[in-house]
Amino acid sequence: MSESNNIKDLIPIEDRNGQNAVSARMLHAFLESKQEFANWIKNRIDKYGFIENQDFEVFDNFVKNPNGGRPQKEYALSIGMAKELSMVEGNEKGKQARRYFIKCEEFANNVKALAIPDFSNPAEAARAWADQYEKAQSQSKRALEAEKQVLELSDTIAKIKPKADYCDLILANNATICTTSIAQNYGMSAKAFNILLRNFGIQHKVAGQWILKAKYLPYGYIQSESVVIEHNNGRTETKQHSKWTQKGHLFLYEELKKHGVLPLIEQNN
């Protein structure tokens, strides 16, 4: 059974007062929402500003209940509202339902667009219906292909956006950056970050200073700065302190990513 046929069985389109309608309860079940139905539908209506008797209709369903109690409250949704609820659900079921409702809308629009041929000429009438049918099928196919491309593009953008965000942050800063600041971007201390870089063969320690391995030295990843340290006894000494250039920062991002180590901005997406 195809996906569309399966959804059609689970979320049938019904006629209500001459308009196509969808049972909110059936849609809720198909979307596999973790919220209880009553809370789910009320929250969605409040959050997205749906209007009663325009986007949806509320009615009581008098089901048999041996324990008595109040009738079950039901919601009949317009196709447009059902499509939007599917989209904001944000899961695979929501994508499937949204595609299904788009096809339902296209079918309804195509039916409305069909011109009534001149039945006084049977041959002309047959040709007119055939032309209209082929046109409707072609429009539906193009719309489905466009929808598929949009969904694929959305998935691609969602995957590359975190990387773009972090790279943008790096490129926006032309100054050198200390290891402590980069380590914080990864949720780590400078000490732990330096050890991580050592374990990945990026650097090693010489005379108390972290130095890049020889193979990385020609690329301008590090810039050394002289730092004057004043001791409590008044004695001063000068030490070399390494900072990462913009190029080096990007290098670290790519190298760490190869080992599955991502900055916090990507871990949260």
N, C-alpha and C positions, 0 to 999 in steps of 0.2 A: 504494500500500500504506500502511495506517495505521501510526502510530508503534508502537502496541501489537503489531500483527502483526509488524512488522519486528524488534522486540526479542524477541518470542517465537521467531523463527527464530534469532536470534543468541545468546540465553540460554535454551535450552529447560529446562523443568522435568521432571526425571526421577524415576523411582521407584527408591528405594534402600532395601532392607530394609523395604518397606512405608511409607516416609516420602517426602514430596516433597523433592527435593534439587536443588541448583544446582552446576554445575561452577565452581569458583573460577577456573580458568584461562580459561574462556569469559567470566566476569564481568570479569576483569582486562583481557581484550582489548577488551570493549565499553566499559569506562570509559576506555580510552586512557591508562592510567597510564604515567608516564615511568619508573617503577621496574621493574626486572626482576621477573618473577613470584615467584620464590622469596623475594626480599627483601621484596616487597610483602606477601605473605600472612603471612610470619613477623612482620613489624613490626606489622601490623594485629592479629594474635592477641595479641601481647605487650602492645600499647598499650591495647587495649580489653577485655582479660581474657576472651576467648572460651574456652570449655571444650570439650576434645576429647570426642567421643562424646556430646556434648549439643548443641553448636552446629555442630560439624563432625566429619567423619570423614576420616582419612588412609588412602590405599591406594596400592599400586604399580600403575602402568600399564606392562605389559610390551609396549612397542612394538618393532617390528623396527628394529634399529640395526646396520647393516653394520659399523660400527666397534667394536661391542661396547659395554661400559660398563654403568653401573648403570641400573636401571629408572627411569622418570620418576615422581616422586612427585606424586600428585593429591590434591585436597581437595574433598570433597562438603560443601556448605554447607546449613544449614537456610535456609528462606525468611526467617526473622527476621534471621539473621546477614547474608545477602545484602542485605537491605534496609538494615541499619545500615551495611555497608561502602559501599553506594551513597551514602548520605547524607553520610558523612564524607569522601567523595572531593572534594566541594565544587566540582563543575563541572556543566555542563549535562547531560552524559551520566549523571552520578550522579543528577540529578533525574529524568531519564527512567526510569532503571532502578528507582529507588525507587517511583515511581508504578506501574510495572509489577508490582513485587512486592506492593505494597499490594492491587492488584486481584486478584492470585493468592491472597493470604490471604483476601480477602473471598469469592472464589468458593468456596474450600475450606470456609470457615465456613458459607456458605449451603447448600452441599451437605450438610454434616453436620446442619444445622438442618431439612432437609426431613423432614417427618413422613411415615411410611408409611401411606397411606390404606387403607381397608377395601376390598380387592379383590373382596369378595363383592357389592358394589354398584358396577358399572362407571361409572355416571353420577356417583356420589359420589366415586369415585376420580379421575375426570377433573377434576372441579371442584377437588378438593383439590390435585392437581398444578398446575393452572392458577393457583390462588391463591398457592401457594408460589412458583411461578416469578415471578409479577408482584411479589410481595413482595421476592424476592431481587434482581430487576432494579431496583426502586425504591431499595432500600438501597444497591446498588452505585452508582447514579447520584448519590444524596445524598453518599455517601462521596467520590466523585470531585470533586464540586463543592466539598465542604469542603476537600479536599486542594488544589484549585486556589486557593481563597481563602487558605489558609495560606501557600502558596508566594508568592502575590502580596504578602501582608502582610509576609513575610520579606524580600522584595526591597525593599519600600518602607522598612522599618525600616533595612535595610543602607544605603540611600541617604541617609536623613535623620539617622542616628545621628552621623556625624562633625560635622555642623552643630550638632546638639543638644549634643554634648560641648563644642565650642569656645564656643558661646553660654553654656553653663552656667558655664564657667570665667570668662567676662567678668562674668556676673551675680553670681557668688559674691564678686567683689571690688568693694566700694563706694567704695574710695579712688580718687583720681586716679592715672594711670599715665603714666610718661614714654615718649617716643617710642622710646628705646633698648629698653625692655622689649617693646613691641609689635613692633618690628622683629625682635627675636630670635625671636618666635613665628613669623615668616615666614622665618627662616633668613637674615636680612639684617642689615647694619650700619645704625646710625642714619643715617649720611650717605647711604647708598644708598636707604634707605626714604624719607627726606625728599625726595630728588630724584624718586623714583617718585611721591610725592604731588603734587609740583610738576608733573610731566609729565601727570598726570591732571587737572590744573586744580583741585586741592583747596586748595592753599596757595601762597604766594609769600614771598620773603624781603624784609624791610624792616629796615634799620639793624641787620643781623646777627641778626635774630630771624625765625623762621618764623611767618608769620601766615596764618590762614585767609582764603580769598577772601571778599569781602563778602557774597555770597549765603548763606554758611554761618554767618556770625557770630551771627545772632539765636537759634541753636538750642542754645546751651550745650554745644557740643562740646569747647571748650577752656577751661581755667582758668589764668590767668597767676599766677605766684608770683614774689616778689622774692627774688633770690639775691645774697648779699654775697660778692664775690670779693676775696681778699687777695693782692696781688702780692708778689714776692720783696723788693721795696724797701720794703715796709711799707704801700704805698698801697692803699687799699680802694676799691671801686666797687660799685654796686648795678646788677644787670641783671635784666631780666624773663625768666623762664623759663616756657615753655608746657608744660602737662600736659593729657592727654586725660581727660575725664570718662568715666564708664561709658557714657553716652549717645553720646559721641564715639567710643569704642572700637567700639561696635556699628555706628555709622555707617561707620567705616573698613572693618569686615568686609564690610558689604553693598556698599559702593562698589568695593572691590578685587575682590570676587567677580565683579562685572559685567565686569571686565577680565580675568577668568581667573586672578587672583592669589589663591591659597589659603594659609591657615596650614599649618604642617607637620603638625599633627594631622589635617588632612583630606588632605594629600598622601600620607600613609602608609596611608590606608584605601582 
